Amino acid sequence: MKKILSITLAVSAALSTSAMASVGGNGIFGDVAFINDKGTNTSAAISQNDVNETVIGATHRMENGVFIGGETTYDWNSATSGHKATTVGAGYRFNISENFYIMPQASYTFRDHASDYSYGLDPFASIQMDDGTNWNAGTDYNVGDTWSVGFQSAYHLDNGLFFAARYTYEKSDDDFSIGSIVTSPISDSSMNPVIETAPQAGFNANVGNHEMELTVGYKLDNVALLSASWKQTKFSDVSGYSNSYPVPEQLMVPVNTSSTKFKGKSDDFEVRAAYLGFENAMPFVSFTRVGDHTIKSNAMPSNLVGSSENVLEVGFSYNF
């Protein structure tokens, strides 16, 4: 059953990406930490990544420190083309000193259930064991609408170096399922393969994600802005189910359903560079390594481990 690892590599996209409306981006207010701007301003940004998604967003800072903003993502892939997600939010920046601030914030993400926001895998992957037994399995992770609350903080040194941190707690109505069908090499009287078992596991629950992001960067006035970020997203103790289905020859055997717990974690890394030589426009490029995502549960024979993914994104923002 450890073969399950080899057929669930794409599961890393499920939670690593669910926490970001923009793959490879920092979401609304993410750029606030980069430039220590305390004045009133409005900025708009557009970006394109190499997984064929376009992200458009805008933020406005009022004189009293209130931020409002929004961001929407469109998927151009032929199989899943359409609106993917839209996030709106607000925050308030408290300037503790000239170089240090804290900023509580909240947001809500609307996901378009008609597009492939779920990052589901292929329905089944077939493996034949050495003894001729066929093992077919597949998994799917659907992310629902999400609300989040959190805070971020940054400290800017006079020499251009800065440090930032952001913690976010978000909750979304997620649906995760994994199933397998094991068929015997022996056929019945009608020459149909004999189904030995068809177990399933998963959950349909409000999943709470804890997200911590740490950033270090350097700003060289009128030249460049460089940064590197690490983000960890995890959930734990999500209640789920584990089902054991009877084989066709034993229909009198009841279906056993038991409660179980699921845990998950992922780590992402991003480097970003922006050019500051223009007066109001700021072109940028970012590279994100969407890390392995691991889901653990005693309902599964092995941990689900997703492979990492590299995402390149280019774009620009404009200040009004």
C-alpha positions as semicolon CSV with decimal commas, in nm:
position;residue;x (nm);y (nm);z (nm)
1;M;0,000;0,000;0,000
2;K;0,299;0,228;0,018
3;K;0,258;0,263;-0,356
4;I;0,017;0,540;-0,261
5;L;0,313;0,777;-0,239
6;S;0,390;0,751;-0,606
7;I;0,042;0,838;-0,729
8;T;-0,033;1,142;-0,514
9;L;0,250;1,375;-0,607
10;A;0,029;1,667;-0,709
11;V;-0,144;1,689;-0,371
12;S;0,108;1,956;-0,268
13;A;-0,097;2,217;-0,453
14;A;-0,397;2,160;-0,231
15;L;-0,307;2,355;0,082
16;S;0,009;2,531;-0,026
17;T;-0,186;2,719;-0,288
18;S;-0,512;2,748;-0,103
19;A;-0,350;2,991;0,134
20;M;-0,260;3,227;-0,150
21;A;-0,493;3,381;-0,403
22;S;-0,181;3,436;-0,609
23;V;0,058;3,148;-0,659
24;G;0,404;3,287;-0,604
25;G;0,264;3,609;-0,457
26;N;0,211;3,745;-0,109
27;G;-0,161;3,819;-0,131
28;I;-0,319;4,153;-0,048
29;F;-0,111;4,370;0,187
30;G;0,188;4,143;0,140
31;D;0,389;4,424;-0,016
32;V;0,315;4,665;0,268
33;A;0,617;4,534;0,456
34;F;0,854;4,588;0,164
35;I;0,837;4,967;0,143
36;N;0,809;5,173;0,460
37;D;0,545;5,411;0,320
38;K;0,329;5,582;0,582
39;G;0,146;5,824;0,354
40;T;-0,184;5,798;0,172
41;N;-0,153;5,609;-0,152
42;T;-0,333;5,381;-0,395
43;S;-0,153;5,107;-0,583
44;A;-0,263;4,858;-0,848
45;A;-0,073;4,550;-0,963
46;I;-0,096;4,284;-1,231
47;S;0,113;3,969;-1,266
48;Q;0,135;3,652;-1,472
49;N;0,284;3,322;-1,357
50;D;0,407;3,023;-1,551
51;V;0,116;2,805;-1,439
52;N;-0,090;3,028;-1,672
53;E;-0,272;3,241;-1,415
54;T;-0,320;3,618;-1,415
55;V;-0,356;3,807;-1,087
56;I;-0,495;4,162;-1,064
57;G;-0,514;4,352;-0,737
58;A;-0,535;4,697;-0,579
59;T;-0,486;4,846;-0,232
60;H;-0,559;5,186;-0,080
61;R;-0,415;5,333;0,238
62;M;-0,603;5,609;0,413
63;E;-0,441;5,886;0,614
64;N;-0,556;5,728;0,941
65;G;-0,371;5,402;0,864
66;V;-0,664;5,193;0,737
67;F;-0,591;4,966;0,441
68;I;-0,852;4,822;0,207
69;G;-0,778;4,599;-0,090
70;G;-0,875;4,319;-0,321
71;E;-0,719;4,065;-0,555
72;T;-0,863;3,834;-0,820
73;T;-0,710;3,542;-1,008
74;Y;-0,802;3,418;-1,357
75;D;-0,701;3,073;-1,487
76;W;-0,614;3,057;-1,859
77;N;-0,556;2,682;-1,880
78;S;-0,779;2,525;-2,145
79;A;-0,916;2,252;-1,918
80;T;-0,998;2,484;-1,627
81;S;-1,030;2,827;-1,788
82;G;-1,224;3,081;-1,584
83;H;-1,230;3,293;-1,272
84;K;-1,049;3,115;-0,991
85;A;-1,070;3,322;-0,673
86;T;-1,123;3,676;-0,542
87;T;-0,999;3,805;-0,208
88;V;-1,110;4,124;-0,032
89;G;-0,974;4,252;0,296
90;A;-0,893;4,534;0,534
91;G;-0,617;4,615;0,781
92;Y;-0,495;4,887;1,016
93;R;-0,132;4,992;1,047
94;F;-0,007;5,103;1,389
95;N;0,324;5,290;1,358
96;I;0,507;5,203;1,680
97;S;0,808;5,411;1,572
98;E;0,949;5,565;1,259
99;N;1,083;5,226;1,146
100;F;0,856;4,973;1,316
101;Y;0,486;4,892;1,277
102;I;0,227;4,622;1,346
103;M;-0,078;4,565;1,130
104;P;-0,381;4,349;1,218
105;Q;-0,577;4,241;0,910
106;A;-0,868;4,030;0,792
107;S;-0,978;3,898;0,453
108;Y;-1,231;3,674;0,280
109;T;-1,171;3,468;-0,034
110;F;-1,452;3,374;-0,271
111;R;-1,365;3,071;-0,484
112;D;-1,530;2,996;-0,815
113;H;-1,657;2,641;-0,785
114;A;-1,689;2,618;-1,164
115;S;-1,313;2,630;-1,214
116;D;-1,037;2,394;-1,105
117;Y;-0,964;2,559;-0,773
118;S;-0,963;2,217;-0,608
119;Y;-0,633;2,096;-0,754
120;G;-0,775;1,746;-0,772
121;L;-0,569;1,458;-0,895
122;D;-0,660;1,216;-1,168
123;P;-0,953;1,002;-1,045
124;F;-0,756;0,679;-1,042
125;A;-0,406;0,551;-1,089
126;S;-0,361;0,182;-1,151
127;I;-0,079;-0,032;-1,013
128;Q;-0,037;-0,406;-1,063
129;M;0,127;-0,596;-0,778
130;D;0,374;-0,878;-0,829
131;D;0,106;-1,136;-0,749
132;G;-0,124;-0,999;-1,020
133;T;-0,345;-0,801;-0,783
134;N;-0,452;-0,465;-0,926
135;W;-0,452;-0,169;-0,688
136;N;-0,634;0,141;-0,811
137;A;-0,642;0,460;-0,609
138;G;-0,694;0,832;-0,638
139;T;-0,732;1,141;-0,425
140;D;-0,890;1,485;-0,446
141;Y;-0,871;1,801;-0,235
142;N;-1,136;2,072;-0,276
143;V;-1,081;2,409;-0,108
144;G;-1,389;2,611;-0,017
145;D;-1,443;2,982;0,050
146;T;-1,199;3,107;0,311
147;W;-1,193;3,374;0,581
148;S;-0,874;3,473;0,758
149;V;-0,750;3,697;1,038
150;G;-0,395;3,779;1,133
151;F;-0,130;4,042;1,178
152;Q;0,198;4,141;1,025
153;S;0,490;4,347;1,146
154;A;0,807;4,489;0,996
155;Y;1,120;4,670;1,110
156;H;1,322;4,882;0,866
157;L;1,681;4,974;0,938
158;D;1,812;5,307;0,812
159;N;2,060;5,129;0,583
160;G;1,778;4,972;0,377
161;L;1,768;4,630;0,542
162;F;1,428;4,520;0,673
163;F;1,269;4,224;0,849
164;A;0,901;4,128;0,838
165;A;0,675;3,860;0,982
166;R;0,314;3,769;0,926
167;Y;0,086;3,522;1,102
168;T;-0,255;3,428;0,959
169;Y;-0,524;3,195;1,082
170;E;-0,765;3,099;0,808
171;K;-1,062;2,868;0,791
172;S;-1,215;2,714;0,482
173;D;-1,477;2,450;0,409
174;D;-1,255;2,181;0,256
175;D;-1,332;1,838;0,119
176;F;-1,061;1,575;0,102
177;S;-1,104;1,216;-0,012
178;I;-0,884;0,924;-0,101
179;G;-1,008;0,586;-0,213
180;S;-0,872;0,259;-0,343
181;I;-1,012;-0,051;-0,513
182;V;-0,816;-0,375;-0,485
183;T;-0,911;-0,646;-0,735
184;S;-0,795;-1,006;-0,732
185;P;-0,625;-1,168;-1,034
186;I;-0,899;-1,431;-1,001
187;S;-1,218;-1,370;-1,201
188;D;-1,572;-1,472;-1,115
189;S;-1,801;-1,691;-1,328
190;S;-1,873;-1,396;-1,559
191;M;-1,502;-1,336;-1,608
192;N;-1,517;-1,011;-1,405
193;P;-1,231;-0,936;-1,167
194;V;-1,315;-1,012;-0,806
195;I;-1,316;-0,699;-0,591
196;E;-1,136;-0,772;-0,267
197;T;-1,183;-0,439;-0,091
198;A;-1,268;-0,075;-0,158
199;P;-1,166;0,136;0,144
200;Q;-1,192;0,515;0,158
201;A;-1,077;0,789;0,391
202;G;-1,108;1,165;0,407
203;F;-1,296;1,458;0,557
204;N;-1,547;1,731;0,479
205;A;-1,482;1,994;0,741
206;N;-1,397;2,351;0,826
207;V;-1,020;2,325;0,814
208;G;-0,821;2,580;1,013
209;N;-0,481;2,663;0,865
210;H;-0,203;2,829;1,064
211;E;0,028;3,024;0,835
212;M;0,357;3,185;0,941
213;E;0,564;3,389;0,696
214;L;0,909;3,539;0,761
215;T;1,075;3,784;0,521
216;V;1,414;3,950;0,503
217;G;1,492;4,211;0,240
218;Y;1,700;4,504;0,128
219;K;1,590;4,826;-0,038
220;L;1,834;5,036;-0,237
221;D;1,654;5,365;-0,304
222;N;1,568;5,427;-0,669
223;V;1,748;5,110;-0,771
224;A;1,611;4,778;-0,647
225;L;1,415;4,596;-0,380
226;L;1,525;4,241;-0,296
227;S;1,357;3,997;-0,057
228;A;1,343;3,632;0,046
229;S;1,053;3,470;0,230
230;W;0,974;3,142;0,402
231;K;0,614;3,041;0,469
232;Q;0,482;2,743;0,659
233;T;0,117;2,635;0,645
234;K;-0,023;2,357;0,861
235;F;-0,342;2,214;1,006
236;S;-0,393;1,947;1,270
237;D;-0,658;1,735;1,438
238;V;-0,915;1,771;1,158
239;S;-1,191;1,518;1,216
240;G;-1,248;1,280;0,928
241;Y;-1,374;0,933;0,847
242;S;-1,243;0,594;0,747
243;N;-1,476;0,353;0,567
244;S;-1,433;-0,018;0,498
245;Y;-1,662;-0,146;0,224
246;P;-1,773;-0,513;0,198
247;V;-1,675;-0,720;-0,103
248;P;-1,955;-0,821;-0,344
249;E;-1,938;-1,184;-0,228
250;Q;-1,997;-1,076;0,132
251;L;-2,284;-0,830;0,106
252;M;-2,409;-0,927;0,451
253;V;-2,094;-0,780;0,606
254;P;-2,177;-0,426;0,723
255;V;-1,982;-0,119;0,617
256;N;-1,754;-0,009;0,899
257;T;-1,717;0,365;0,952
258;S;-1,479;0,507;1,209
259;S;-1,371;0,857;1,309
260;T;-1,011;0,960;1,261
261;K;-0,785;1,266;1,266
262;F;-0,582;1,428;0,986
263;K;-0,277;1,655;0,996
264;G;-0,102;1,844;0,717
265;K;0,196;2,074;0,664
266;S;0,377;2,250;0,380
267;D;0,673;2,488;0,345
268;D;0,715;2,744;0,065
269;F;1,015;2,960;-0,025
270;E;1,012;3,275;-0,237
271;V;1,272;3,519;-0,367
272;R;1,164;3,847;-0,526
273;A;1,332;4,136;-0,703
274;A;1,177;4,469;-0,804
275;Y;1,318;4,764;-0,997
276;L;1,268;5,107;-0,838
277;G;1,413;5,324;-1,114
278;F;1,076;5,440;-1,243
279;E;0,886;5,714;-1,065
280;N;0,556;5,535;-1,001
281;A;0,579;5,194;-1,173
282;M;0,760;4,901;-1,011
283;P;0,823;4,591;-1,227
284;F;0,904;4,276;-1,033
285;V;0,984;3,910;-1,075
286;S;0,946;3,634;-0,816
287;F;1,041;3,269;-0,794
288;T;0,853;3,044;-0,553
289;R;0,925;2,687;-0,458
290;V;0,589;2,548;-0,347
291;G;0,720;2,284;-0,111
292;D;0,622;1,929;-0,035
293;H;0,287;1,892;0,135
294;T;0,235;1,601;0,370
295;I;-0,100;1,474;0,498
296;K;-0,093;1,226;0,787
297;S;-0,368;1,010;0,933
298;N;-0,401;0,669;1,095
299;A;-0,680;0,606;0,841
300;M;-0,428;0,581;0,558
301;P;-0,165;0,311;0,506
302;S;0,101;0,574;0,432
303;N;0,142;0,951;0,449
304;L;0,036;1,143;0,138
305;V;0,343;1,332;0,019
306;G;0,314;1,586;-0,263
307;S;0,608;1,686;-0,479
308;S;0,741;2,040;-0,480
309;E;0,663;2,282;-0,763
310;N;0,856;2,580;-0,896
311;V;0,651;2,886;-0,996
312;L;0,788;3,190;-1,180
313;E;0,586;3,513;-1,174
314;V;0,643;3,851;-1,342
315;G;0,440;4,169;-1,307
316;F;0,438;4,534;-1,208
317;S;0,261;4,763;-0,967
318;Y;0,175;5,131;-1,009
319;N;0,129;5,395;-0,739
320;F;-0,123;5,674;-0,791
